Structures are given as structure tokens and as C-alpha cells.
Amino acid sequence: MAGILVVYHSETGHTARMAELVAEGAREAGADVTLKAVDDTSPEDLLEYDGIIAGTPTYYGLMSAPLKKLLDDSVRFHQQLSGKVGGAFTSAGNVGGGNETTILSILQAMLIHGMVVQGTAAGDHYGPVAIGEPDQRAEKQC
């Protein structure tokens, strides 16, 4: 059974709800999932899992500072995350709020670590996105 960490930062609860949905979906697929807020996650924690899925609110088209700090601090484990599977999700205030660039900022860090990421041809290509509170469409993508 694959061990997956779903790590997230949330201010309003929208990203936290998405994290719960992502974790639920991974569990339904047979994965052993740990759900953790970014403030409760250390860079060392990233080494313990086969996959890491990170979620954040969209701030100026980028990930939040707490998630960025976790990823920045993980540089000391460069190459040790290589081959792990990665994914990302975000929530934003509006449709043109920088959702895709936020997800890409997370995926970029994962790719630099040598992690494996894969998009989807159907739905949210880069990863799940919610506008405000996750609606039915966003819930399905998670």
C-alpha cells in the first residue's frame, strides 16, 4: 500500500476541505493517507511517504508563504525526494485569480526535487481548483 501525505495550508477552511476530499479519494483508491496541516509538517516528514500532494490558497498567483517555507526548507533533502509522486491543488477567490500558476509553482518545486507529476486530460489538467468553497465540480476533481 502506498503512503501518501496530503499537506495543506488553509486560512478560510476552503483548502482544508479540499485536502479532506483529496485524502478521501486517495483512500478510496487504496492508498494509506496522512492528512496534515503545513504548520504540523516538517521537511523530514516528506521523506516518509511515497507520494506528496500539497494544497494552498492562491496568493498573487503563487502558493502561500507557509507552504513555500516547507518546500524551501526541504532543499536540504534535494535528490532524496526523487521518484516520489507529487500533486497539487488550490482554492482561490475568483476564476482568474492565478489558480494554474499557483499549482505550477508547487509542481515546479516537486519537479526540481525529481518527483514524478502527471496531469489529467479530463477536468483540471494541473490539479484540482476551487473558487471559494469547493462546489460539486471541485469536489469531483479532488
DSSP file (Angstrom, degrees, kcal/mol; ACC not computed):
  #  RESIDUE AA STRUCTURE BP1 BP2  ACC     N-H-->O    O-->H-N    N-H-->O    O-->H-N    TCO  KAPPA ALPHA  PHI   PSI    X-CA   Y-CA   Z-CA
    1    1 A M              0   0    0      0, 0.0     2,-0.3     0, 0.0    30,-0.1   0.000 360.0 360.0 360.0 132.5    0.0    0.0    0.0
    2    2 A A        -     0   0    0     28,-0.2    30,-2.8    48,-0.0     2,-0.6  -0.548 360.0-136.3 -78.2 136.9    1.4    3.4   -1.0
    3    3 A G  E     -a   32   0A   0     -2,-0.3    47,-2.1    28,-0.2    48,-1.7  -0.842  25.2-173.7 -94.7 123.7    1.8    6.0    1.7
    4    4 A I  E     -ab  33  51A   0     28,-2.9    30,-2.8    -2,-0.6     2,-0.6  -0.959  15.2-152.6-122.4 134.0    0.7    9.5    0.7
    5    5 A L  E     -ab  34  52A   0     46,-2.7    48,-3.1    -2,-0.4     2,-0.7  -0.919   4.5-165.1-101.4 123.4    1.0   12.7    2.6
    6    6 A V  E     -ab  35  53A   0     28,-3.1    30,-2.7    -2,-0.6     2,-0.4  -0.940  17.1-179.3-105.1 109.6   -1.7   15.3    1.9
    7    7 A V  E     +ab  36  54A   0     46,-2.2    48,-2.3    -2,-0.7     2,-0.3  -0.903   5.6 168.6-113.8 137.8   -0.2   18.6    3.3
    8    8 A Y  E     -ab  37  55A   0     28,-1.7    30,-3.2    -2,-0.4     2,-0.4  -0.972  31.0-146.4-148.4 157.9   -2.1   21.8    3.1
    9    9 A H        +     0   0    0     46,-1.6     2,-0.4    -2,-0.3    55,-0.1  -0.991  26.7 174.2-121.5 136.4   -2.3   25.4    4.3
   10   10 A S        +     0   0    0     -2,-0.4    -2,-0.0    46,-0.1    46,-0.0  -0.988  22.9 173.9-146.7 133.2   -5.8   27.0    4.8
   11   11 A E  S    S+     0   0    0     -2,-0.4    -1,-0.1     0, 0.0     0, 0.0   0.770  90.7  28.1-100.9 -39.9   -7.0   30.3    6.1
   12   12 A T  S    S-     0   0    0    120,-0.0    -2,-0.0     0, 0.0   121,-0.0   0.551 108.2-108.0-102.1 -10.1  -10.7   30.1    5.4
   13   13 A G  S  > S+     0   0    0    120,-0.0     4,-2.1     4,-0.0     5,-0.1   0.220  94.1 105.4  99.3 -13.5  -11.2   26.4    5.5
   14   14 A H  H  > S+     0   0    0      2,-0.2     4,-2.0     1,-0.2     5,-0.1   0.934  84.1  42.0 -66.7 -45.9  -11.7   26.0    1.8
   15   15 A T  H  > S+     0   0    0      2,-0.2     4,-2.4     1,-0.2    -1,-0.2   0.862 112.3  55.8 -70.0 -34.3   -8.3   24.5    1.1
   16   16 A A  H  > S+     0   0    0      2,-0.2     4,-2.1     1,-0.2    -1,-0.2   0.910 107.2  49.8 -62.0 -41.4   -8.7   22.3    4.2
   17   17 A R  H  X S+     0   0    0     -4,-2.1     4,-2.1     1,-0.2    -2,-0.2   0.913 110.0  50.3 -63.7 -42.1  -11.9   20.9    2.8
   18   18 A M  H  X S+     0   0    0     -4,-2.0     4,-2.9     1,-0.2    -2,-0.2   0.911 107.6  54.3 -61.1 -41.1  -10.2   20.2   -0.5
   19   19 A A  H  X S+     0   0    0     -4,-2.4     4,-2.7     1,-0.2    -1,-0.2   0.906 107.3  50.5 -59.7 -42.2   -7.4   18.4    1.4
   20   20 A E  H  X S+     0   0    0     -4,-2.1     4,-2.5     2,-0.2    -1,-0.2   0.911 111.8  47.8 -61.0 -42.5  -10.0   16.2    3.1
   21   21 A L  H  X S+     0   0    0     -4,-2.1     4,-2.4     2,-0.2    -2,-0.2   0.900 111.7  49.2 -66.6 -41.4  -11.6   15.4   -0.3
   22   22 A V  H  X S+     0   0    0     -4,-2.9     4,-2.3     2,-0.2    -2,-0.2   0.931 112.8  47.9 -62.4 -45.6   -8.2   14.6   -1.9
   23   23 A A  H  X S+     0   0    0     -4,-2.7     4,-2.4     1,-0.2    -2,-0.2   0.913 110.9  51.4 -61.6 -43.1   -7.3   12.3    1.1
   24   24 A E  H  X S+     0   0    0     -4,-2.5     4,-2.4     1,-0.2    -1,-0.2   0.916 109.9  49.4 -60.4 -44.6  -10.7   10.6    0.8
   25   25 A G  H  X S+     0   0    0     -4,-2.4     4,-1.2   117,-0.3    -1,-0.2   0.895 111.0  49.1 -62.8 -41.0  -10.2   10.0   -2.9
   26   26 A A  H  <>S+     0   0    0     -4,-2.3     5,-2.5     2,-0.2    -1,-0.2   0.886 110.8  50.6 -66.9 -38.3   -6.7    8.5   -2.4
   27   27 A R  H ><5S+     0   0    0     -4,-2.4     3,-1.9     1,-0.2    -2,-0.2   0.915 106.7  54.1 -64.2 -42.1   -8.0    6.3    0.4
   28   28 A E  H 3<5S+     0   0    0     -4,-2.4    -1,-0.2     1,-0.3    -2,-0.2   0.801 105.1  55.3 -61.9 -27.7  -10.8    5.1   -1.9
   29   29 A A  T 3<5S-     0   0    0     -4,-1.2    -1,-0.3    -5,-0.2    -2,-0.2   0.450 129.2 -98.3 -84.1  -0.8   -8.1    4.2   -4.4
   30   30 A G  T < 5S+     0   0    0     -3,-1.9    -3,-0.2     1,-0.3     2,-0.2   0.523  75.8 139.8 101.3   6.6   -6.4    2.0   -1.8
   31   31 A A      < -     0   0    0     -5,-2.5     2,-0.7    -6,-0.1    -1,-0.3  -0.531  55.8-124.7 -85.3 150.6   -3.7    4.4   -0.5
   32   32 A D  E     -a    3   0A   0    -30,-2.8   -28,-2.9    -2,-0.2     2,-0.4  -0.864  41.7-164.4 -88.4 114.6   -2.6    4.8    3.1
   33   33 A V  E     -a    4   0A   0     -2,-0.7     2,-0.5   -30,-0.2   -28,-0.2  -0.864  22.2-165.8-116.6 136.2   -3.1    8.6    3.6
   34   34 A T  E     -a    5   0A   0    -30,-2.8   -28,-3.1    -2,-0.4     2,-0.5  -0.982  11.8-157.6-113.8 128.6   -1.9   11.0    6.2
   35   35 A L  E     +a    6   0A   0     -2,-0.5     2,-0.4   -30,-0.2   -28,-0.2  -0.932  21.7 167.2-108.8 121.2   -3.6   14.4    6.2
   36   36 A K  E     -a    7   0A   0    -30,-2.7   -28,-1.7    -2,-0.5     2,-0.2  -0.996  36.0-123.7-139.6 139.1   -1.5   17.2    7.9
   37   37 A A  E >   -a    8   0A   0     -2,-0.4     3,-1.7   -30,-0.2   -28,-0.2  -0.509  34.7-116.8 -70.3 148.5   -1.7   21.0    8.1
   38   38 A V  G >  S+     0   0    0    -30,-3.2     3,-1.8     1,-0.3   -29,-0.1   0.842 114.5  61.2 -59.7 -34.2    1.6   22.6    6.9
   39   39 A D  G 3  S+     0   0    0    -31,-0.3    -1,-0.3     1,-0.3   -30,-0.1   0.712 106.3  47.3 -66.2 -18.3    2.2   24.0   10.3
   40   40 A D  G <  S+     0   0    0     -3,-1.7     2,-0.4     2,-0.0    -1,-0.3   0.203 100.0  88.2-102.9  13.3    2.3   20.4   11.7
   41   41 A T    <   -     0   0    0     -3,-1.8   -34,-0.0    -5,-0.1     3,-0.0  -0.938  56.4-163.6-120.8 132.7    4.6   19.2    8.9
   42   42 A S    >>  -     0   0    0     -2,-0.4     3,-0.8     1,-0.1     4,-0.7  -0.736  35.4-112.4-106.5 160.0    8.4   19.2    8.9
   43   43 A P  G >4 S+     0   0    0      0, 0.0     3,-0.9     0, 0.0     4,-0.5   0.855 118.6  61.3 -57.4 -33.4   10.7   18.8    5.8
   44   44 A E  G >4 S+     0   0    0      1,-0.2     3,-1.3     2,-0.2     4,-0.4   0.838  93.0  64.8 -62.1 -32.4   11.8   15.5    7.4
   45   45 A D  G X4 S+     0   0    0     -3,-0.8     3,-1.5     1,-0.3     4,-0.3   0.831  90.0  66.3 -58.9 -32.1    8.1   14.3    7.1
   46   46 A L  G X< S+     0   0    0     -3,-0.9     3,-0.9    -4,-0.7    -1,-0.3   0.778  92.8  61.0 -62.8 -26.3    8.4   14.4    3.3
   47   47 A L  G <  S+     0   0    0     -3,-1.3    -1,-0.3    -4,-0.5    -2,-0.2   0.709  93.7  65.3 -72.0 -20.5   10.9   11.6    3.3
   48   48 A E  G <  S+     0   0    0     -3,-1.5     2,-0.3    -4,-0.4    -1,-0.2   0.538  92.7  70.4 -83.3  -7.6    8.5    9.2    4.9
   49   49 A Y    <   -     0   0    0     -3,-0.9   -45,-0.2    -4,-0.3     3,-0.1  -0.785  64.8-144.4-119.2 154.6    5.9    9.0    2.1
   50   50 A D  S    S+     0   0    0    -47,-2.1    35,-2.2    -2,-0.3     2,-0.3   0.742  93.0  25.5 -80.4 -26.5    5.8    7.6   -1.4
   51   51 A G  E     -bc   4  85A   0    -48,-1.7   -46,-2.7    33,-0.2     2,-0.4  -0.987  63.3-160.1-141.0 148.7    3.7   10.5   -2.6
   52   52 A I  E     -bc   5  86A   0     33,-2.7    35,-1.7    -2,-0.3     2,-0.5  -0.992   4.9-174.0-131.8 123.9    3.1   14.1   -1.6
   53   53 A I  E     -bc   6  87A   0    -48,-3.1   -46,-2.2    -2,-0.4     2,-0.4  -0.981  13.5-164.5-118.7 120.9    0.0   16.1   -2.5
   54   54 A A  E     -bc   7  88A   0     33,-2.5    35,-1.9    -2,-0.5     2,-0.4  -0.866   5.8-171.0-113.5 137.7    0.2   19.8   -1.5
   55   55 A G  E     +bc   8  89A   0    -48,-2.3   -46,-1.6    -2,-0.4    35,-0.2  -0.956  10.8 160.0-129.6 148.3   -2.6   22.3   -1.3
   56   56 A T  E     - c   0  90A   0     33,-1.5    35,-1.2    -2,-0.4   -46,-0.1  -0.989  41.1-100.8-155.7 153.9   -2.7   26.0   -0.7
   57   57 A P  E     - c   0  91A   0      0, 0.0     2,-0.6     0, 0.0     7,-0.3  -0.460  49.6-104.2 -68.8 158.5   -4.8   29.1   -1.2
   58   58 A T        -     0   0    0     33,-2.4     2,-0.5    -2,-0.1    35,-0.2  -0.798  40.3-178.6 -88.1 119.7   -3.9   31.2   -4.2
   59   59 A Y  B >  S-F   62   0B   0      3,-2.7     3,-1.6    -2,-0.6    39,-0.0  -0.952  73.7 -28.1-121.0 109.6   -2.0   34.3   -3.1
   60   60 A Y  T 3  S-     0   0    0     -2,-0.5    38,-0.1     1,-0.3    -1,-0.1   0.847 123.1 -54.0  54.1  36.7   -1.0   36.6   -6.0
   61   61 A G  T 3  S+     0   0    0     36,-0.6    -1,-0.3     1,-0.3     2,-0.3   0.635 124.0  89.1  76.3  14.0   -0.9   33.6   -8.3
   62   62 A L  B <  S-F   59   0B   0     -3,-1.6    -3,-2.7     1,-0.1    -1,-0.3  -0.837  84.0 -83.8-134.6 170.7    1.5   31.7   -6.0
   63   63 A M        -     0   0    0     -2,-0.3    -5,-0.1    39,-0.2    -1,-0.1  -0.309  56.6 -89.9 -70.8 161.6    1.4   29.3   -3.1
   64   64 A S     >  -     0   0    0     -7,-0.3     4,-2.4     1,-0.1     5,-0.2  -0.270  35.4-109.6 -70.0 159.3    1.1   30.6    0.4
   65   65 A A  H  > S+     0   0    0      1,-0.2     4,-2.7     2,-0.2     5,-0.2   0.882 114.9  55.4 -60.0 -42.1    4.1   31.5    2.5
   66   66 A P  H  > S+     0   0    0      0, 0.0     4,-1.8     0, 0.0    -1,-0.2   0.914 112.3  42.3 -61.5 -40.4    3.8   28.6    4.9
   67   67 A L  H  > S+     0   0    0      2,-0.2     4,-2.4     1,-0.2     5,-0.2   0.905 113.5  53.0 -70.1 -39.7    3.8   26.0    2.1
   68   68 A K  H  X S+     0   0    0     -4,-2.4     4,-3.1     1,-0.2     5,-0.2   0.901 107.7  52.1 -60.0 -41.3    6.6   27.9    0.4
   69   69 A K  H  X S+     0   0    0     -4,-2.7     4,-3.0     2,-0.2    -1,-0.2   0.917 108.2  50.6 -62.9 -43.2    8.6   27.7    3.6
   70   70 A L  H  X S+     0   0    0     -4,-1.8     4,-1.1     1,-0.2    -2,-0.2   0.942 114.7  43.4 -59.3 -46.7    8.1   24.0    3.9
   71   71 A L  H  < S+     0   0    0     -4,-2.4     4,-0.2     2,-0.2    -2,-0.2   0.894 114.0  50.6 -68.0 -39.3    9.3   23.5    0.3
   72   72 A D  H >< S+     0   0    0     -4,-3.1     3,-1.5     1,-0.2    -2,-0.2   0.925 110.4  49.7 -62.0 -43.5   12.2   25.9    0.7
   73   73 A D  H >< S+     0   0    0     -4,-3.0     3,-1.0     1,-0.3    -1,-0.2   0.734  98.3  69.0 -68.3 -21.2   13.3   24.1    3.8
   74   74 A S  G >< S+     0   0    0     -4,-1.1     3,-2.4     1,-0.2    -1,-0.3   0.543  71.3  93.9 -74.5  -4.5   13.1   20.8    2.0
   75   75 A V  G X  S+     0   0    0     -3,-1.5     3,-2.0     1,-0.3    -1,-0.2   0.800  72.0  68.2 -58.8 -27.9   16.1   21.8   -0.1
   76   76 A R  G <  S+     0   0    0     -3,-1.0    -1,-0.3     1,-0.3    -2,-0.1   0.652  99.3  51.3 -68.1 -11.2   18.4   20.0    2.4
   77   77 A F  G X> S+     0   0    0     -3,-2.4     3,-2.4    -4,-0.1     4,-0.6   0.062  79.9 156.5-108.6  23.0   16.8   16.8    1.1
   78   78 A H  T <4 S+     0   0    0     -3,-2.0    35,-0.1     1,-0.3    -3,-0.1  -0.247  71.2  12.6 -53.0 134.6   17.4   17.6   -2.5
   79   79 A Q  T >4 S+     0   0    0     34,-0.3     3,-0.5    33,-0.1    -1,-0.3   0.103 107.3  89.7  79.5 -16.2   17.5   14.3   -4.6
   80   80 A Q  T <4 S+     0   0    0     -3,-2.4    -2,-0.2     1,-0.2    34,-0.1   0.641  86.6  50.3 -81.9 -13.0   16.1   12.3   -1.6
   81   81 A L  T >< S+     0   0    0     -4,-0.6     3,-2.0    32,-0.3    -1,-0.2   0.422  82.6 130.1 -97.5  -0.8   12.6   13.0   -2.9
   82   82 A S  T <  S+     0   0    0     -3,-0.5    33,-0.3     1,-0.3    32,-0.2  -0.282  71.9  18.1 -58.2 132.1   13.4   11.9   -6.4
   83   83 A G  T 3  S+     0   0    0     31,-2.4    -1,-0.3     1,-0.4    32,-0.2   0.216  91.4 126.4  90.4 -14.5   11.0    9.3   -7.7
   84   84 A K    <   -     0   0    0     -3,-2.0    32,-3.0    26,-0.1    -1,-0.4  -0.446  65.7-112.1 -71.5 152.0    8.2   10.2   -5.3
   85   85 A V  E     -cd  51 116A   0    -35,-2.2   -33,-2.7    30,-0.2     2,-0.3  -0.687  37.3-167.7 -87.2 137.8    4.9   11.0   -6.8
   86   86 A G  E     +cd  52 117A   0     30,-3.0    32,-0.5    -2,-0.3     2,-0.3  -0.903  13.9 164.5-127.0 155.3    3.7   14.6   -6.4
   87   87 A G  E     -c   53   0A   0    -35,-1.7   -33,-2.5    -2,-0.3     2,-0.3  -0.969  13.7-154.1-158.5 167.5    0.5   16.6   -7.0
   88   88 A A  E     -c   54   0A   0     38,-0.4     2,-0.3    -2,-0.3   -33,-0.2  -0.978   7.9-176.8-148.3 156.5   -1.1   19.9   -6.1
   89   89 A F  E     -c   55   0A   0    -35,-1.9   -33,-1.5    -2,-0.3     2,-0.3  -0.974   8.4-173.2-149.7 159.9   -4.4   21.6   -5.5
   90   90 A T  E     -ce  56 129A   0     38,-2.1    40,-1.8    -2,-0.3     2,-0.4  -0.980  16.7-146.6-151.0 160.1   -5.6   25.2   -4.7
   91   91 A S  E     -ce  57 130A   0    -35,-1.2   -33,-2.4    -2,-0.3     2,-0.3  -0.970  23.8-179.9-126.2 148.5   -8.5   27.4   -3.9
   92   92 A A  E     - e   0 131A   0     38,-2.4    40,-2.8    -2,-0.4   -33,-0.1  -0.902  38.5-114.3-143.3 168.7   -8.9   31.0   -5.0
   93   93 A G  S    S+     0   0    0     -2,-0.3     2,-0.3   -35,-0.2    38,-0.1   0.732  93.8   8.5 -79.5 -24.0  -11.2   33.9   -4.7
   94   94 A N  S >  S-     0   0    0     36,-0.1     3,-1.6     1,-0.1     5,-0.2  -0.970  78.2 -99.4-154.4 168.4  -12.1   34.1   -8.4
   95   95 A V  T 3  S+     0   0    0     -2,-0.3     4,-0.4     1,-0.3     3,-0.3   0.883 121.5  40.5 -59.5 -43.9  -11.8   32.3  -11.7
   96   96 A G  T 3  S+     0   0    0      1,-0.2    -1,-0.3     2,-0.1    -3,-0.0  -0.042  82.7 116.3 -94.4  32.4   -8.9   34.4  -13.0
   97   97 A G  S <  S-     0   0    0     -3,-1.6   -36,-0.6     1,-0.1    -1,-0.2   0.325  95.6 -89.2 -88.4   8.3   -7.2   34.5   -9.6
   98   98 A G  S  > S+     0   0    0     -3,-0.3     4,-2.1   -38,-0.1     5,-0.2   0.718  73.6 148.8  95.6  22.8   -4.0   32.7  -10.6
   99   99 A N  H  > S+     0   0    0     -4,-0.4     4,-2.3    -5,-0.2     5,-0.2   0.928  72.3  44.4 -57.0 -50.9   -5.1   29.2   -9.9
  100  100 A E  H  > S+     0   0    0      1,-0.2     4,-2.7     2,-0.2    -1,-0.2   0.893 112.8  50.7 -66.8 -38.9   -3.0   27.4  -12.5
  101  101 A T  H  > S+     0   0    0      2,-0.2     4,-1.8     1,-0.2    -1,-0.2   0.853 108.8  53.8 -67.5 -31.6    0.2   29.4  -11.8
  102  102 A T  H  X S+     0   0    0     -4,-2.1     4,-1.4     2,-0.2   -39,-0.2   0.956 111.0  44.3 -63.9 -49.8   -0.2   28.6   -8.1
  103  103 A I  H  X S+     0   0    0     -4,-2.3     4,-2.8     1,-0.2     3,-0.4   0.920 112.3  53.1 -60.8 -43.2   -0.4   24.9   -8.9
  104  104 A L  H  X S+     0   0    0     -4,-2.7     4,-2.5     1,-0.2    -1,-0.2   0.837 102.8  58.1 -63.0 -31.7    2.5   25.2  -11.3
  105  105 A S  H  X S+     0   0    0     -4,-1.8     4,-1.3     2,-0.2    -1,-0.2   0.876 111.0  42.9 -65.8 -35.2    4.6   26.9   -8.6
  106  106 A I  H  X S+     0   0    0     -4,-1.4     4,-2.0    -3,-0.4    -2,-0.2   0.937 114.7  48.7 -72.0 -48.1    4.1   23.8   -6.4
  107  107 A L  H  X S+     0   0    0     -4,-2.8     4,-2.8     1,-0.2    -2,-0.2   0.849 106.0  59.0 -62.2 -33.9    4.7   21.3   -9.2
  108  108 A Q  H  X S+     0   0    0     -4,-2.5     4,-2.2    -5,-0.2    -1,-0.2   0.934 106.5  46.9 -59.8 -46.6    7.9   23.2  -10.2
  109  109 A A  H  X S+     0   0    0     -4,-1.3     4,-1.5     1,-0.2    -1,-0.2   0.901 112.5  50.8 -62.2 -40.0    9.4   22.7   -6.8
  110  110 A M  H  <>S+     0   0    0     -4,-2.0     5,-2.6     1,-0.2     4,-0.3   0.910 109.6  49.5 -64.6 -42.0    8.4   19.0   -7.0
  111  111 A L  H ><5S+     0   0    0     -4,-2.8     3,-1.4     1,-0.2    -1,-0.2   0.885 106.8  55.1 -64.6 -38.5   10.0   18.6  -10.4
  112  112 A I  H 3<5S+     0   0    0     -4,-2.2    -1,-0.2     1,-0.3    -2,-0.2   0.845 105.4  53.9 -63.2 -32.4   13.2   20.2   -9.2
  113  113 A H  T 3<5S-     0   0    0     -4,-1.5   -32,-0.3    -5,-0.2   -34,-0.3   0.571 122.9-110.3 -74.3  -8.8   13.2   17.6   -6.4
  114  114 A G  T < 5 +     0   0    0     -3,-1.4   -31,-2.4    -4,-0.3    -3,-0.2   0.639  66.1 153.6  86.6  14.9   13.0   14.9   -9.1
  115  115 A M      < -     0   0    0     -5,-2.6     2,-0.5   -33,-0.3    -1,-0.2  -0.342  45.9-115.9 -75.0 160.5    9.4   14.0   -8.2
  116  116 A V  E     +d   85   0A   0    -32,-3.0   -30,-3.0    -2,-0.1     2,-0.4  -0.867  35.4 177.6-101.2 123.8    7.0   12.5  -10.7
  117  117 A V  E     -d   86   0A   0     -2,-0.5     2,-0.4   -32,-0.2   -30,-0.1  -0.952   6.6-171.3-125.8 148.0    3.9   14.5  -11.6
  118  118 A Q        -     0   0    0    -32,-0.5     2,-0.0    -2,-0.4    -2,-0.0  -0.996  10.1-147.5-140.9 133.2    1.2   13.7  -14.1
  119  119 A G        -     0   0    0     -2,-0.4     2,-0.4   -32,-0.1     7,-0.2  -0.183  20.2-118.2 -82.8-176.6   -1.7   15.9  -15.3
  120  120 A T        -     0   0    0      5,-1.3     7,-0.1     4,-0.1    -1,-0.0  -0.985   1.5-146.3-127.2 139.8   -5.1   14.7  -16.3
  121  121 A A  S    S+     0   0    0     -2,-0.4     2,-0.4     3,-0.0     4,-0.1   0.741  88.5  56.3 -75.0 -22.5   -6.6   15.0  -19.8
  122  122 A A  S    S-     0   0    0      2,-0.1     2,-0.2     3,-0.1    -2,-0.0  -0.881 110.3 -10.2-110.6 141.7  -10.1   15.5  -18.3
  123  123 A G  S    S+     0   0    0     -2,-0.4     2,-1.0     3,-0.0     3,-0.1  -0.481 123.6  10.2  81.3-144.7  -11.0   18.1  -15.8
  124  124 A D  S    S-     0   0    0     -2,-0.2    -4,-0.1     1,-0.2     3,-0.1  -0.635  70.3-159.7 -77.6 103.1   -8.5   20.3  -14.0
  125  125 A H  S    S+     0   0    0     -2,-1.0    -5,-1.3     1,-0.2    -1,-0.2   0.814  84.9  33.9 -59.1 -38.5   -5.3   19.5  -16.0
  126  126 A Y  S    S-     0   0    0      1,-0.4   -38,-0.4    -7,-0.2    -1,-0.2   0.738 131.0 -57.7 -91.4 -24.8   -2.7   20.6  -13.4
  127  127 A G  S    S-     0   0    0     -3,-0.1    -1,-0.4   -40,-0.1   -38,-0.2  -0.789  75.2 -47.7 155.6 162.5   -4.6   19.7  -10.3
  128  128 A P        -     0   0    0      0, 0.0   -38,-2.1     0, 0.0     2,-0.4  -0.227  50.9-169.8 -60.6 140.8   -7.9   20.4   -8.6
  129  129 A V  E     -e   90   0A   0    -40,-0.2     2,-0.4     2,-0.0   -38,-0.2  -0.995   5.8-168.6-131.9 135.5   -9.0   24.0   -8.2
  130  130 A A  E     -e   91   0A   0    -40,-1.8   -38,-2.4    -2,-0.4     2,-0.8  -0.965  17.5-144.0-120.9 143.8  -11.9   25.5   -6.2
  131  131 A I  E    S-e   92   0A   0     -2,-0.4     2,-0.2     2,-0.3   -38,-0.2  -0.907  77.1 -41.7-103.1 104.5  -13.2   29.0   -6.5
  132  132 A G  S    S+     0   0    0    -40,-2.8   -40,-0.1    -2,-0.8     3,-0.1  -0.542 131.0  13.6  72.2-142.2  -14.1   29.8   -2.9
  133  133 A E  S    S-     0   0    0     -2,-0.2    -2,-0.3     1,-0.1     5,-0.1  -0.435 100.1 -96.4 -64.8 135.4  -15.8   26.9   -1.1
  134  134 A P        -     0   0    0      0, 0.0    -1,-0.1     0, 0.0     2,-0.1  -0.326  46.1-163.3 -57.7 125.1  -15.4   23.7   -3.1
  135  135 A D     >  -     0   0    0     -2,-0.1     4,-2.9    -3,-0.1     5,-0.2  -0.284  41.3 -80.2 -95.4-172.7  -18.5   23.1   -5.2
  136  136 A Q  H  > S+     0   0    0      1,-0.2     4,-2.1     2,-0.2     5,-0.2   0.884 130.5  51.9 -58.8 -40.2  -19.6   19.9   -6.8
  137  137 A R  H  > S+     0   0    0      2,-0.2     4,-1.6     1,-0.2    -1,-0.2   0.949 113.1  43.5 -61.9 -49.0  -17.3   20.4   -9.7
  138  138 A A  H  > S+     0   0    0      1,-0.2     4,-1.8     2,-0.2    -2,-0.2   0.898 111.1  54.9 -64.5 -40.6  -14.3   20.9   -7.5
  139  139 A E  H  < S+     0   0    0     -4,-2.9    -1,-0.2     1,-0.2    -2,-0.2   0.898 107.0  51.0 -59.6 -40.3  -15.3   18.0   -5.2
  140  140 A K  H  < S+     0   0    0     -4,-2.1    -1,-0.2     1,-0.2    -2,-0.2   0.875 108.6  51.9 -64.5 -37.7  -15.3   15.7   -8.2
  141  141 A Q  H  <        0   0    0     -4,-1.6    -1,-0.2     1,-0.3    -2,-0.2   0.809 360.0 360.0 -69.7 -30.2  -11.8   16.9   -9.3
  142  142 A C     <        0   0    0     -4,-1.8  -117,-0.3    -5,-0.1    -1,-0.3   0.504 360.0 360.0 -68.7 360.0  -10.4   16.2   -5.8
